[in-house]
Amino acid sequence: MPSPSTCLSPLPNRICLVPVALSHLSRLVFVVHTIAQRIWPFQANSKTPPILINMTQPKEIAPDLQEGIDRKLLKQLRERFLEVNHGRLERMLSTLSVRHRMFLESLPLLLHINHPSLPGYVSGSTPNGVCGFTPNKANLRAASSISRSFAYRKRPLQQERIFSIFLMGSTGTVAHSDTSDMDIWICYDPALSQGAVDELQDKLHGIEVWADSIGLEVHFFLMDPIKFRNGVRSDLSGEDCGSAQHYLLLDEFYRTSIMVAGRYPLWWMIPAYDENRYTEIADMLLRKRFLKPDDCVDFGGISDFPAGEFIGAGMWQLYKGIDSPYKSVIKIVLTEVYASEYPNVESLSIVYKKKVYAGNLDLDELDPYVMLYRKIENYLIERKELRRLELIRHCFYFKVNESLSRTPNQVMTNWRRQVMLRLVREWGWNENYIQQLDDRRYWKVNRVSMERQELVQELNHSYRFLSSFARENNIEALIKQEDMNILGRKLYAAFERKGGKIELVNPGITASLVEEHLSFHYVRDEEHGINNYWAVFSGYLKEREARGREPTKKGRSIIELISWCYFNKLLDQTTRLSVEDNDTDMTEHELQQTVQSFFQIHGETLPYAPQQNFDHSAFPTKITLYINAGIDPMRPMTLKGIHRLSDQSDALSYSAFHHNLAITVDQVTFNSWGEIICSHYSGENALIDCLVHYMRQIPPDGSIPLPRLDVRCYCPSRASAIALRVEELFRDIISCYYSGTRSLDTRYILEIEQFIYMLQFRRNTPYVRGMRNYKDLIEALGESQPQYSQIVVDRNALVKHPLRMVAKMGAPGRIQAFYQSNGDQADIFIHDELGSIFFTQKNYFDEKTVLNPIRHFLENIQLRRSTLDRKDDIPSQKVAYYYISRNRRGDMQTRRKEFKALEHDEEHHSIQAIAQTGTFGDVFYTIYCDNQEFSQLEYGDALFAAVAGYIASLRRNREQYPCYITDLDLSQLDLPQGEQLQTVQFLQHKEKLESAINSALRLA
């Protein structure tokens, strides 16, 4: 106990021991002890007599185990630890409500027996029986208050499968308040089978559920002392550190645990200076019967901290800091302190043991959280890091949660308040400063953001220190790789900043950030005109009032600002909203509708990421698209007096001018890690950029579920039609690529305004090509394909173009020719076996003139290919021919054409070409005209003139009507590995040769 000179006289509950008051104090202690025994008789069955508070400073006990073991000293040590344990039990009792006290009074009995009417009952064979425990009146009274039908019957020779029940963590410390949870270790008999352990776990889960029903959060941890000593730990979860730490956890247990019932820790009996011989001494004490094995439980010693634990523990505390930053900052700095002492680490549990051995039983000084603070304080003062120390004091004060600026309700001030009063006086905090901290629940977003920044900065500082410590000492973290991966992903999701990510600024710092009024302002860059942005202010502010004031938040789009306000809970259904548009089209009505959509889509809860989601990379789970936020797409047309001039009502190609009414897209994405990301797309490619981004996020192989998709539009003009059209487009794309009905090589054709786009996956990556006209599209569709590639045309694209019909009727493995007359011209489309399109225009006299040259050529190359290559994918069936016409409404229709077998036409010459790859990769040709050879090796650039001259010489009067290639051999071309020749390539070479020969023929 402290000397009179160190007592704090202003604190009314502090007992100052002065000689003249000893007799009165003895009576007071006896009364207090008697009352405590009546309301807290946990160990009434213990053979140890009640322990009264010592009136004098106990002497230091320093047993020399090498000289011999004194059983009397061991008994005194045990009694000292039990005295501290009893005092902490009394302190804990003073902080509990009646219902929570009932839980603790009933807990030993719940685990001692299996009774159907008590919480957690699973079966009569569930492991039970707490070592050395016999229920007393308080235990039985608590059980009867839970179940009136309960009646206790003592069973003879009951097996005691529960070795010990320990509270650990903040329970019973200055940091435990009525809102704190309880961590409870249940140490069980290692001889239990796995099935029995599982049944005991089920019982504990039932007790947790019951505790929750009375407003108490409880976490049980089943502990096998042998497995724990051997380092066997469970996987990472919300309330378990997994493989991240062992000795640090044991250190926390030894300095914070309170024994509720059962066996005491054997660790108490090993002197701190012999901690490095823990196993040897423990074995000797038990083997020689200085300690009874049935009286103690052995979790092992903590003499040597593996340095790798500091890294794992740091990661773990960062993980916990996501939701509980104040508590985690304190613990991660403690880990930093330990690492700075490595390899000569003096852990807090060793300091605690030394104090008890030395006879210092002052509960204030032995309070685990006070000891924790003192060690960090000494470390930071020595390093002169006073700013960090002030943050630690904030964290400590908030963790204790005892508002010193408020008058306590109780007549007698509680001991937790006394401890904090003593500390804040040391710290020099004045009443105004304390009042600011106590008003934390009224803090607004700017103050909360500053506090969070300090917390995150501190977490990052300690983590960088630990990382540097690991590198300098060449240390690997003692944490399983899968746990490290999970922690890393969780930390990335919580703290990593990236473009568009909504940063959540209130991880439990204050109760509410809701504002009564929020004003949204569009701020223009008057100087450059490009750095425009949206800003939100708290309160109702007009434009002139906002000038010069720092906004609560800035963003490049109003959707990003609304998202930030919504997910940080600055607004609720009662928040009033106003907007200063500054010549934008945003109205208060649109603003209200947009905000209401967030409540409709997301509800009032923040995104939650289950633990298993961090086993793999993040993927989108919910996507909301906002079209034209703050923009009227018809405004330019209205200002110019342009009105709808046609029946073209597609929102992506509106009116005869084909205007795109989806001008901007804001995408709000939830992902599986709980991140919220806002993306803004603008410009002429806004929608297509958003669409491709969607496809990049979601692999088409079905490895992740499709996200929920919502499309919203609240602009002044045609909002419903725009939203419907955009949603239709996305649904059609999803149906095309994500339904499993089509190949990923499928090409999707889409028209937006004056542009044509072709989408296609290549090696699981979306690829988009933009084209300005149909000629470019046809050229793109003529490219060779590695395998069959279907062409899917968007519901509103190519409405009057023959390609729509060609794509619709295309089939894998077949060659189909489509033609339509167009005055004196014929348009010919050939869809080959792999889906490539060949297009040509020929003079039209009749079907025979147009089609026979193509029929001859296709039949010849089919014959050649089937002769040289017997692969199954080489088409052998007849070419199908279709005539495209239009009905009276202008709708396209096709009619299959059947033709008789081709006969030799003496008027046309047989022209065969053979292509070969040259030395430098170029292609040169040899042409046979009626068996007359013309080689490029011989004629060079004059090849086609020579062929044309020969053909002209055979014609009467040297007529210049077109000639046609009748056969073509491409087998000698060097093709990329794995690529096969397809019909479209023969047709393209044919077209090139015919064009060159016919051009020369006109000059012959």
Beta strands, then each sheet from edge to edge (+ up, - down):
strand 1: 162-168
strand 2: 182-188
strand 3: 218-223
strand 4: 258-262
strand 5: 264-265
strand 6: 296-297
strand 7: 517-523
strand 8: 533-538
strand 9: 553-555
strand 10: 576-580
strand 11: 620-627
strand 12: 665-671
strand 13: 676-681
strand 14: 708-713
strand 15: 747-752
strand 16: 755-762
strand 17: 765-771
strand 18: 791-793
strand 19: 816-822
strand 20: 825-831
strand 21: 837-843
strand 22: 880-886
strand 23: 892-897
strand 24: 911-917
strand 25: 923-929
strand 26: 932-935
strand 27: 967-972
sheet 1: 3+ 2+ 1- 4+
sheet 2: 5+ 6+
sheet 3: 9+ 8- 7+ 10+
sheet 4: 13+ 12- 11+ 14+
sheet 5: 17+ 16- 15+ 18+
sheet 6: 21+ 20- 19+ 22+ 23-
sheet 7: 26+ 25- 24+ 27+
end
